[in-house]
Amino acid sequence: RILHVALLRHLCSMISLIVNYLVSGNTSGNQNRHRSSSNNCQHLTKVLLMSIFLRRTTCFIVPRKSSITSRNIFVPISNTATSSTPRPINYRKQRLFSTSVSADDLEGKIKTKGDEIRQLKSDGISKKDLEPHINELLALKAQLAPPPSAEGTKKKDETTKPSQQKQKSKKGQQQQQRQQQTPSESEIRQTRIAKIAALNSDETSQTAFAYSFNVTTNAMALQDKYVDKLDPGEEDESGGTYGIAGRILTRRVFGKLAFFTLQDETGIIQLQFDKKRLGGDYFKDLKAYTDAGDIIGVEGTIRRTDKSELTVYATSWTMLTKSVLPLPDKYHGLVDISKRYRNRHVDLIVNPGVRETFRKRSLAIRTLRNVLDERGFLEIETPVLHSQPGGAEAKPFLTYHNTMDMELTMRIATELHLKRLIIGGFDKVYEVGRIFRNEGISTRHNPEFTSVELYEAYKDYDDMMNLTEEIICSMAEAVAGTLELPYGENTVNLSRPWRRVTMNDIVKDAMPDNFDFGTCHDLNIAKDRAREAKVPNVDDLNSVGEVLNVCFEELCEADLIQPTFVTDYPVEVSPLAKPHRSKPHLTERFELFITGREIANSFSELTDPIDQRQRFELQADKKARGDEEACDVDEEFLNALEQGMPPTGGLGIGIDRLVMLLTNSPSIRDVIAFPLLKKE
């Protein structure tokens, strides 16, 4: 070391003479100036050479005015990496040379510092305390990466901007490259099947399909319990450990940390995994074998992140079900209506609003049952397979029973069997059941739908109106918490009492010159007036009552947005209703309309078996003439009716259409979990 120092002294003297000559310009100038420059250069040379030898500093060109001379001299500054307070690099000062730390050493320091910062984050360090460490990391990275050169900047400035066409072409190429890099669903499926095989082998402690998991809480319960509790970065170490299970929606892995978004039936919560906390093998398996869509179970404590997000801080995790297929793209989701209906299970996963609709549907039906049960009604199931259709005008589905060698139909109503229960001695009965009608499909019609039919002895259709208001208002308050319901562009007000108007009066207001069907007994005149009102399909009608009904459907029904009871239907379209007690050719029947749709239908039930037989025969005659919706004579029901049926009020409510109103759903398929669809 002594020899090296001696050699350096001689070398310094030689370099000093050379630099002195260059600085002085080899002219006979001011001697003081010459000596000052010589001393400065000699000092600079010694410092530079000692720095090279000892490898302890990085030198930068820093201009500073000398007190002796007006020339700029160069002085070294200490290495920023060894400073107590990290400071950023000013790239306007160009680096002369650097020999203090090699590139490999810098990369090692950067990696070590990065791991230290991640650990500090997981420990909940505040942003203010973390800032010096971030600055130190940036300083290290700045030493490793070369600063932007003036030459490069000049070239960039001199380069002309590409045309818009070239930019579009470049974007198209980039998009095509991304698409090529994105694996197909088939490739993803094969990769996940390989992961299943690995999970089921002896390579890991996990299995692809578990048998059970001890769930002790859910996302909503945790959110409710910790509302306004825990500061950012704080962990509830005394709160114990929770077990939660659900489906992974998103996963983010950062070295030794991972954050997942977990969805269970009640909502969403974040999971945090730490390699040190889990253990190396468990964390390695977590990164290697989990994907979005998998169902996992996690045990852990509760903490809030620095961003105040409630998080389950995992102490262990378990693979419960490894998904084979990926979830839809998180940015575009499942938006195609047909695909949503066909893949309702996926629709429920990615669209929380759909799950909420079916929760409300369940609550509405439960409320309906509670209202009826509290009033003393008894729910009794009736057959789905009938020997002949009855109870409504509708085309049935046909089927066949092999053992009995019988042609059967699926029920189009529950009415006739429930009436037989009234005849048998029950005063209040109802059934919430599935109905099947082989008819058209639209936003308001589905081949199978749910309805409630109820019958109460010693009541009439006026009593049923009051009961209808009570049932629907109770359901609205339970589901929506209000009687003012938004539906599309309208707001429906369910405040009682609801409007009541006869069919004849409402049609009269819509007809030209307020034509009154109630005073018309000529079928041809009725048809002519209907044509004047531009009502279609009246030529084949056989009675004034039928013309009145068609005029109502065409001219009035769609405008009934607010709840309206339309009463006193013609006898020709009401084969099971009791004749009106004061109005000839009409029946004591009403239909409830809301948002332009029929919601409920009710009668003062026909109890006269002779009159009932005559109406059945009229229906059978219509069927013989080709009306597929007309019914035959039901001898079994007529036989029961001849035993004697007390005065009875009956009511039927379409559950699906009512749920559409309560959930602001535009289509009946939105409120039926698995609607019938055509084959693709």
C-alpha positions in Angstrom: 0.0 0.0 0.0 3.0 2.4 0.8 4.5 1.6 -2.6 1.2 2.4 -4.3 1.0 5.8 -2.5 4.5 6.7 -3.5 3.8 5.8 -7.1 0.7 7.9 -7.0 2.6 10.9 -5.8 5.0 10.8 -8.7 2.1 10.3 -11.1 0.3 13.2 -9.6 3.4 15.5 -10.2 3.6 14.5 -13.8 -0.1 15.0 -14.6 0.0 18.3 -12.7 2.7 19.6 -15.0 0.7 18.6 -18.1 -2.5 20.1 -16.8 -0.7 23.2 -15.7 0.7 23.7 -19.2 -2.7 23.3 -20.7 -4.4 25.7 -18.3 -1.8 28.4 -18.6 -1.9 28.2 -22.4 2.0 28.1 -22.4 2.1 31.9 -22.4 4.0 34.3 -20.2 0.9 35.6 -18.2 0.4 36.7 -14.7 2.5 34.5 -12.4 0.0 34.5 -9.5 -2.6 33.3 -11.9 -0.3 30.6 -13.2 0.6 29.4 -9.7 -3.1 29.4 -8.7 -4.1 27.4 -11.7 -1.2 25.0 -11.0 -2.2 24.5 -7.4 -5.9 23.9 -8.3 -5.0 21.4 -11.0 -2.5 19.6 -8.8 -5.2 19.3 -6.1 -7.8 18.1 -8.5 -5.4 15.5 -10.0 -4.6 14.1 -6.6 -8.2 13.8 -5.6 -9.2 12.1 -8.8 -6.4 9.6 -8.7 -7.0 8.8 -5.0 -10.7 8.3 -5.8 -9.9 5.8 -8.5 -7.5 3.9 -6.3 -9.8 3.7 -3.2 -13.1 3.3 -5.3 -15.0 5.3 -2.7 -16.6 8.1 -4.7 -18.4 9.0 -7.9 -17.3 12.2 -9.6 -19.5 14.6 -11.4 -18.6 17.7 -13.3 -19.8 20.6 -11.1 -19.0 24.1 -12.2 -18.0 26.5 -9.4 -16.5 30.0 -9.5 -13.0 30.2 -8.0 -12.2 33.1 -5.8 -8.8 33.4 -7.5 -9.6 32.9 -11.1 -12.6 33.4 -13.3 -12.2 29.9 -14.9 -14.5 27.0 -13.9 -12.8 24.3 -12.0 -14.0 20.7 -11.3 -14.6 19.4 -7.8 -15.9 15.9 -6.7 -19.1 15.3 -4.7 -19.8 12.4 -2.4 -21.7 9.4 -3.6 -25.5 9.9 -3.1 -25.9 6.2 -2.2 -23.9 6.7 1.0 -25.6 9.9 2.1 -27.7 9.8 5.2 -30.6 11.5 3.3 -31.2 10.1 -0.2 -31.6 12.8 -2.9 -32.6 12.5 -6.5 -30.1 12.8 -9.3 -30.1 15.9 -11.4 -29.6 14.7 -15.0 -28.7 18.2 -16.2 -25.3 17.6 -14.6 -23.5 15.2 -16.9 -21.6 12.3 -15.3 -17.9 12.3 -16.0 -17.1 8.8 -15.0 -18.2 6.3 -12.3 -16.2 3.5 -10.9 -17.4 3.3 -7.3 -20.0 0.5 -7.7 -20.3 -2.1 -10.5 -23.6 -2.8 -12.3 -24.0 -6.1 -10.6 -23.6 -4.5 -7.2 -26.2 -1.9 -8.0 -28.7 -4.4 -9.2 -28.2 -6.4 -6.0 -28.8 -3.2 -3.9 -31.9 -2.3 -6.0 -33.3 -5.8 -5.4 -32.5 -5.7 -1.7 -34.1 -2.3 -1.3 -37.2 -3.3 -3.3 -37.7 -6.3 -1.0 -37.3 -4.0 2.0 -39.9 -1.6 0.7 -42.4 -4.4 0.1 -41.9 -5.8 3.5 -42.4 -2.3 5.0 -45.6 -1.9 3.1 -46.9 -5.3 4.4 -46.0 -4.1 7.9 -48.3 -1.1 7.5 -45.6 1.7 7.3 -47.1 5.1 6.6 -46.5 6.9 3.3 -44.5 9.7 5.0 -42.1 7.2 6.6 -41.8 5.2 3.4 -40.9 8.2 1.2 -37.1 8.3 2.1 -36.9 4.6 1.2 -38.6 5.3 -2.2 -36.2 8.1 -2.9 -33.2 5.9 -2.1 -34.5 3.2 -4.4 -34.9 5.8 -7.2 -31.4 7.1 -6.6 -30.0 3.6 -7.0 -31.9 3.0 -10.2 -30.7 6.4 -11.5 -27.1 5.3 -11.1 -27.8 2.1 -13.0 -29.7 3.6 -15.9 -27.8 6.0 -18.1 -29.3 9.5 -18.2 -30.9 10.8 -21.4 -28.3 12.1 -23.8 -28.5 15.5 -25.4 -27.8 13.8 -28.7 -30.7 11.5 -28.3 -33.0 14.4 -27.4 -31.8 16.3 -30.5 -32.5 13.3 -32.7 -35.9 12.9 -31.2 -36.7 16.6 -31.8 -35.4 16.4 -35.4 -37.6 13.3 -36.1 -40.9 14.2 -37.8 -44.1 12.8 -36.4 -45.6 9.9 -38.3 -48.8 10.3 -40.1 -52.1 9.4 -38.6 -52.3 6.4 -41.0 -49.0 5.1 -39.7 -50.2 5.5 -36.1 -53.4 3.6 -36.8 -51.4 0.9 -38.5 -49.0 0.7 -35.5 -51.9 0.5 -33.1 -53.5 -2.2 -35.2 -50.3 -4.2 -35.1 -50.0 -3.8 -31.4 -53.6 -4.9 -30.9 -53.0 -7.9 -33.1 -49.9 -8.8 -31.1 -51.9 -8.6 -27.9 -54.5 -10.9 -29.4 -51.9 -13.4 -30.4 -50.3 -13.3 -27.0 -53.7 -13.8 -25.3 -54.4 -17.5 -25.0 -57.6 -18.9 -26.3 -60.3 -20.4 -24.0 -59.2 -23.9 -25.2 -55.6 -23.2 -24.3 -56.6 -21.8 -20.9 -58.8 -24.9 -20.3 -55.8 -27.3 -21.1 -53.6 -25.3 -18.8 -56.0 -25.5 -15.9 -56.6 -29.2 -16.5 -52.8 -29.7 -16.1 -53.0 -27.7 -12.8 -55.8 -30.0 -11.6 -53.6 -33.0 -12.4 -50.7 -31.4 -10.4 -53.0 -30.6 -7.5 -54.2 -34.1 -7.3 -50.7 -35.5 -7.4 -48.2 -35.7 -4.5 -46.5 -32.5 -5.7 -48.5 -30.2 -3.4 -50.4 -30.3 -0.1 -53.6 -29.1 -1.9 -56.3 -31.0 -3.8 -58.3 -29.7 -6.7 -61.7 -30.6 -5.3 -62.1 -30.5 -1.5 -64.9 -32.0 0.5 -65.7 -29.2 3.0 -64.4 -26.1 4.7 -65.2 -24.4 8.0 -66.9 -21.1 7.0 -67.4 -18.9 10.0 -68.3 -15.6 8.4 -69.0 -13.9 5.1 -68.1 -10.7 3.3 -71.1 -8.7 4.3 -70.8 -9.7 8.0 -67.2 -8.5 8.1 -68.0 -5.2 6.4 -70.8 -4.6 8.9 -68.7 -5.6 11.9 -65.7 -3.4 11.0 -67.5 -0.4 9.7 -65.7 2.7 11.1 -63.2 0.5 12.8 -59.4 0.0 12.3 -57.2 2.8 11.0 -55.3 2.5 7.7 -52.5 -0.1 8.2 -54.0 -1.4 11.5 -54.6 -5.1 12.1 -57.2 -6.5 14.6 -54.9 -9.0 16.2 -57.2 -9.5 19.2 -60.3 -10.2 17.0 -59.4 -13.8 16.4 -59.3 -15.7 13.1 -62.1 -15.9 10.6 -62.9 -18.6 8.0 -64.3 -17.3 4.7 -64.8 -19.1 1.3 -65.8 -17.9 -2.1 -64.7 -17.4 -5.7 -61.6 -15.5 -6.8 -62.6 -12.6 -9.1 -59.1 -11.0 -9.5 -55.6 -11.8 -8.3 -52.5 -9.6 -8.1 -49.1 -11.0 -7.2 -46.2 -8.8 -6.3 -43.1 -10.8 -5.4 -43.6 -11.9 -1.8 -47.1 -10.4 -1.6 -50.4 -11.3 -3.2 -53.9 -9.6 -3.2 -57.0 -11.5 -4.3 -60.6 -10.2 -4.6 -63.0 -12.9 -3.2 -66.7 -13.0 -3.9 -69.2 -15.0 -1.8 -73.0 -14.9 -1.8 -73.1 -11.7 0.2 -70.5 -9.5 -1.5 -66.8 -8.9 -2.1 -63.8 -8.7 0.2 -60.1 -8.4 -0.3 -57.6 -11.1 0.7 -53.9 -10.5 1.4 -51.2 -13.2 1.3 -47.7 -12.8 2.6 -45.0 -15.3 1.8 -43.4 -14.9 5.3 -46.8 -15.4 7.0 -48.0 -18.3 4.9 -44.8 -20.2 4.5 -42.8 -20.6 1.4 -44.4 -23.7 0.0 -48.0 -22.5 0.6 -47.2 -19.2 -1.1 -45.5 -20.9 -4.0 -48.6 -23.1 -4.5 -50.9 -20.1 -4.3 -49.0 -18.4 -7.1 -48.7 -21.5 -9.2 -52.1 -23.1 -9.0 -54.7 -20.4 -8.4 -56.6 -18.6 -11.1 -59.6 -16.2 -11.4 -62.7 -18.3 -11.1 -61.3 -20.8 -8.5 -63.2 -21.3 -5.3 -60.9 -21.2 -2.2 -61.2 -21.1 1.5 -59.1 -18.7 3.6 -58.4 -18.3 7.4 -56.9 -15.1 8.7 -57.2 -12.0 10.8 -58.7 -8.7 9.7 -56.7 -5.5 8.8 -57.1 -2.4 6.8 -54.6 -1.6 4.2 -52.9 1.8 3.8 -55.7 2.7 1.4 -58.3 1.8 4.1 -59.6 -1.3 2.3 -60.9 -4.0 4.7 -58.8 -7.1 4.1 -58.6 -10.7 5.4 -54.9 -11.1 6.2 -54.5 -14.8 5.5 -52.7 -17.3 7.7 -53.7 -20.3 5.6 -55.6 -21.1 2.4 -57.3 -24.1 0.8 -58.2 -24.9 -2.7 -61.8 -25.9 -2.7 -62.7 -26.2 -6.4 -60.4 -25.6 -9.3 -62.3 -24.0 -12.2 -61.6 -25.3 -15.7 -63.1 -22.4 -17.6 -62.1 -18.8 -17.2 -64.5 -16.0 -16.2 -65.6 -13.5 -18.8 -63.3 -10.5 -19.6 -63.5 -8.2 -16.5 -63.8 -5.1 -18.7 -66.5 -6.2 -21.1 -68.2 -8.8 -18.9 -71.1 -10.9 -20.0 -73.2 -8.4 -21.9 -74.8 -10.4 -24.7 -78.5 -10.9 -23.6 -78.8 -14.4 -25.2 -75.5 -15.6 -23.6 -76.6 -14.2 -20.2 -79.8 -16.2 -20.3 -78.1 -19.4 -21.7 -75.3 -19.2 -19.1 -77.2 -17.9 -16.2 -74.7 -19.4 -13.8 -72.0 -17.1 -15.3 -74.4 -14.2 -15.4 -74.9 -14.6 -11.6 -71.2 -14.7 -11.0 -70.2 -11.6 -12.9 -73.4 -9.4 -12.5 -74.2 -8.7 -8.9 -77.5 -7.0 -9.9 -78.8 -10.3 -11.3 -78.3 -12.0 -8.0 -80.0 -9.1 -6.3 -83.0 -9.5 -8.6 -83.5 -13.2 -7.6 -83.0 -12.4 -3.9 -85.9 -9.8 -4.2 -88.0 -12.4 -6.1 -87.5 -14.9 -3.2 -88.4 -12.1 -0.7 -91.5 -11.2 -2.6 -92.8 -14.7 -2.7 -92.0 -15.2 1.0 -93.9 -12.0 1.8 -96.9 -13.2 -0.2 -97.0 -16.5 1.7 -96.7 -14.7 5.0 -99.6 -12.4 4.2 -101.9 -15.3 3.3 -100.8 -17.5 6.1 -101.5 -14.7 8.6 -105.0 -14.4 7.2 -105.6 -18.2 7.7 -105.0 -19.5 4.2 -103.7 -23.0 3.7 -101.3 -23.8 0.9 -102.1 -27.1 -0.8 -100.3 -28.5 -3.9 -102.4 -29.7 -6.8 -101.5 -31.9 -9.8 -99.3 -30.7 -12.7 -100.5 -33.5 -15.0 -104.2 -33.3 -16.1 -106.3 -35.6 -18.1 -107.8 -32.5 -19.8 -106.9 -28.8 -19.7 -109.2 -26.4 -17.8 -109.3 -23.3 -15.6 -108.2 -20.9 -18.4 -108.3 -20.3 -22.1 -104.8 -21.4 -23.2 -103.2 -24.0 -25.5 -101.7 -26.8 -23.3 -98.5 -28.9 -23.6 -99.3 -32.5 -24.4 -97.6 -35.5 -22.9 -98.1 -39.2 -22.5 -97.9 -41.6 -19.5 -96.6 -45.0 -20.7 -97.7 -47.2 -17.8 -101.2 -45.8 -17.7 -101.4 -45.5 -21.4 -102.9 -42.1 -21.0 -102.6 -38.8 -23.0 -102.1 -36.0 -20.5 -101.6 -32.3 -20.6 -99.5 -30.1 -18.3 -101.7 -27.7 -16.2 -102.6 -24.3 -17.6 -104.1 -23.3 -14.3 -104.6 -24.5 -10.7 -108.1 -23.2 -10.5 -110.4 -26.3 -10.8 -108.5 -28.5 -8.2 -108.4 -25.6 -5.7 -112.2 -25.1 -6.1 -112.7 -28.8 -5.4 -110.8 -28.2 -2.1 -113.3 -25.4 -1.3 -116.1 -27.8 -2.1 -114.4 -30.4 0.2 -114.6 -28.1 3.2 -111.5 -25.8 3.2 -112.6 -22.1 3.5 -109.2 -20.6 2.5 -106.7 -22.3 0.2 -103.9 -21.2 -2.1 -101.1 -22.5 -4.2 -97.9 -20.9 -5.5 -97.2 -23.0 -8.5 -95.7 -23.4 -12.0 -98.1 -23.0 -15.0 -97.4 -24.3 -18.5 -99.0 -22.7 -21.6 -98.0 -23.6 -25.2 -98.2 -20.0 -26.4 -96.0 -17.2 -27.8 -92.9 -15.8 -26.2 -92.3 -12.1 -25.6 -91.0 -9.7 -22.9 -94.3 -10.4 -21.0 -94.8 -14.1 -21.8 -92.9 -17.3 -21.1 -94.2 -20.8 -21.8 -93.8 -21.7 -18.1 -94.4 -19.1 -15.4 -95.3 -18.9 -11.7 -98.6 -17.7 -10.3 -100.5 -17.8 -7.1 -104.2 -18.7 -7.1 -106.3 -18.4 -3.9 -109.9 -19.0 -3.0 -111.8 -17.8 0.0 -115.3 -19.0 0.8 -118.1 -16.4 1.4 -116.3 -13.6 -0.4 -116.8 -11.9 -3.8 -114.7 -9.9 -6.2 -115.0 -6.7 -4.2 -113.3 -8.5 -1.3 -110.6 -9.8 -3.7 -109.8 -6.3 -4.9 -109.1 -5.3 -1.3 -107.0 -8.4 -0.7 -105.1 -7.7 -3.9 -104.1 -4.2 -2.8 -103.0 -5.6 0.6 -100.9 -8.4 -0.9 -99.1 -6.2 -3.5 -98.5 -3.3 -1.2 -97.0 -5.6 1.4 -94.7 -7.1 -1.2 -93.6 -3.7 -2.5 -92.8 -2.5 1.0 -90.8 -5.6 1.8 -88.8 -5.6 -1.4 -88.4 -1.9 -2.2 -89.2 -0.2 1.0 -91.7 2.2 -0.7 -94.9 2.3 -2.6 -93.5 4.5 -5.3 -91.7 2.3 -7.7 -89.6 3.4 -10.7 -90.3 1.4 -13.8 -88.6 2.4 -17.0 -89.4 6.0 -17.6 -92.4 6.0 -15.3 -93.0 6.0 -11.5 -95.8 3.7 -10.3 -97.6 4.9 -7.2 -99.2 2.0 -5.3 -100.8 4.1 -2.6 -104.3 2.9 -1.8 -107.1 2.9 -3.0 -106.5 2.1 -6.6 -108.6 3.2 -9.5 -111.6 1.1 -10.4 -113.3 1.4 -13.8 -115.6 -0.9 -15.8 -114.4 -2.2 -19.2 -117.3 -0.6 -21.0 -116.6 2.9 -19.5 -112.9 2.8 -20.3 -113.5 1.7 -23.9 -116.2 4.3 -24.3 -113.7 7.0 -23.5 -111.3 5.7 -26.2 -113.8 5.1 -29.0 -114.7 7.7 -31.7 -117.7 9.8 -30.6 -117.6 7.9 -27.3 -119.5 4.9 -28.7 -121.1 2.8 -25.9 -121.0 -0.9 -26.4 -123.2 -1.3 -23.4 -126.2 0.0 -25.4 -125.3 -1.9 -28.6 -126.9 -5.2 -29.4 -126.1 -5.4 -33.1 -122.9 -7.3 -33.8 -122.4 -5.7 -37.3 -122.6 -2.2 -35.9 -120.2 -3.1 -33.1 -117.7 -4.4 -35.7 -118.1 -1.3 -37.9 -117.4 1.0 -35.0 -114.4 -1.1 -34.0 -113.0 -0.8 -37.6 -113.5 3.0 -37.4 -111.3 3.0 -34.3 -108.7 1.0 -36.4 -109.1 -2.1 -34.2 -107.8 -5.2 -36.2 -109.0 -8.8 -36.2 -112.7 -8.2 -35.5 -114.2 -10.0 -38.6 -114.2 -13.5 -37.0 -115.7 -12.4 -33.7 -119.2 -13.8 -32.8 -120.6 -11.5 -30.1 -120.7 -7.8 -29.0 -118.9 -8.8 -25.8 -115.9 -10.3 -27.8 -115.7 -7.1 -29.8 -115.7 -5.0 -26.6 -112.9 -7.1 -25.2 -110.7 -6.8 -28.3 -111.3 -3.0 -28.4 -110.1 -2.8 -24.8 -107.0 -4.8 -25.5 -106.1 -2.6 -28.5 -107.1 0.8 -27.4 -106.8 0.9 -23.6 -104.6 -1.7 -22.0 -101.2 -0.2 -22.9 -102.1 3.1 -21.3 -102.9 1.7 -17.9 -99.6 2.6 -16.2 -100.9 3.3 -12.7 -102.7 0.4 -10.9 -106.2 0.1 -12.3 -108.9 -2.5 -11.6 -110.9 -3.1 -14.9 -114.2 -4.6 -13.9 -117.3 -6.3 -15.3 -116.1 -8.3 -18.2 -118.4 -9.8 -20.9 -119.7 -13.3 -20.1 -118.3 -14.6 -23.5 -114.7 -14.2 -22.3 -115.3 -15.2 -18.6 -116.5 -18.8 -18.6 -115.8 -19.4 -14.9 -117.1 -16.1 -13.4 -120.5 -15.6 -11.8 -123.0 -13.4 -13.7 -123.1 -9.8 -12.6 -125.9 -9.3 -10.1 -127.2 -6.2 -11.8 -125.8 -6.0 -15.3 -126.9 -8.4 -18.0 -124.4 -10.1 -20.2 -121.5 -9.2 -17.9 -119.8 -11.0 -15.1 -118.3 -10.1 -11.7 -114.8 -10.2 -12.8 -111.8 -7.8 -12.7 -108.3 -7.7 -14.0 -105.6 -5.6 -12.5 -103.3 -3.6 -14.8 -100.0 -1.9 -14.0 -97.5 -0.5 -16.5 -99.8 -1.6 -19.3 -99.7 -5.3 -18.3 -102.2 -7.6 -16.7 -101.0 -8.5 -13.1 -104.0 -10.2 -11.6 -107.4 -11.8 -12.5 -110.3 -12.4 -10.2 -113.9 -13.6 -10.1 -116.9 -13.9 -8.0 -116.7 -17.7 -8.7 -119.5 -19.4 -10.6 -121.2 -21.9 -8.2 -124.2 -22.9 -10.4 -123.4 -26.3 -11.9 -126.1 -25.9 -14.6 -124.8 -22.5 -15.8 -121.3 -23.9 -15.6 -122.1 -26.8 -17.9 -123.7 -24.5 -20.4 -120.5 -22.3 -20.5 -118.3 -25.4 -20.8 -120.4 -26.5 -23.8 -119.9 -23.1 -25.5 -116.2 -23.5 -24.9 -116.2 -27.0 -26.4 -118.1 -25.6 -29.5 -115.4 -23.0 -30.0 -112.7 -25.6 -29.7 -114.5 -27.8 -32.3 -114.4 -24.8 -34.7 -110.7 -24.6 -34.3 -110.0 -22.4 -31.3 -107.0 -24.1 -29.7 -107.3 -22.2 -26.5 -110.9 -23.2 -25.7 -111.5 -25.9 -23.2 -113.7 -29.0 -23.2 -116.5 -30.0 -20.8 -114.8 -31.1 -17.5 -117.1 -33.7 -16.1 -115.1 -34.3 -13.0 -115.3 -30.7 -12.0 -119.0 -30.5 -12.8 -119.6 -33.6 -10.7 -117.8 -31.9 -7.8 -119.7 -28.6 -8.3 -123.0 -30.5 -8.1 -122.1 -31.4 -4.5 -122.5 -27.7 -3.7 -119.9 -24.9 -3.5 -120.3 -22.0 -1.1 -120.1 -18.4 -2.5 -116.4 -17.9 -3.2 -114.0 -15.2 -4.3 -111.0 -16.3 -6.4 -107.8 -14.5 -7.3 -104.8 -15.2 -9.5 -101.6 -13.1 -9.6 -98.8 -13.5 -12.0 -95.7 -13.6 -9.8 -93.2 -13.1 -12.7 -94.8 -9.9 -14.0 -95.2 -8.6 -10.4 -91.5 -9.2 -9.7 -90.7 -7.4 -13.0 -92.4 -4.3 -11.5 -90.8 -4.6 -8.1 -87.3 -5.0 -9.6 -87.7 -2.6 -12.6 -86.9 -5.4 -15.0 -87.9 -4.9 -18.7 -88.3 -8.5 -19.6 -89.9 -11.5 -18.0 -86.7 -13.5 -18.7 -84.8 -11.2 -16.4 -86.8 -12.5 -13.4 -86.9 -16.2 -14.4 -83.7 -18.0 -13.5 -83.6 -20.3 -16.5 -86.1 -19.2 -19.2 -86.8 -21.4 -22.1 -84.7 -20.6 -25.2 -84.4 -21.8 -28.7 -81.4 -24.1 -29.5 -78.4 -22.3 -30.8 
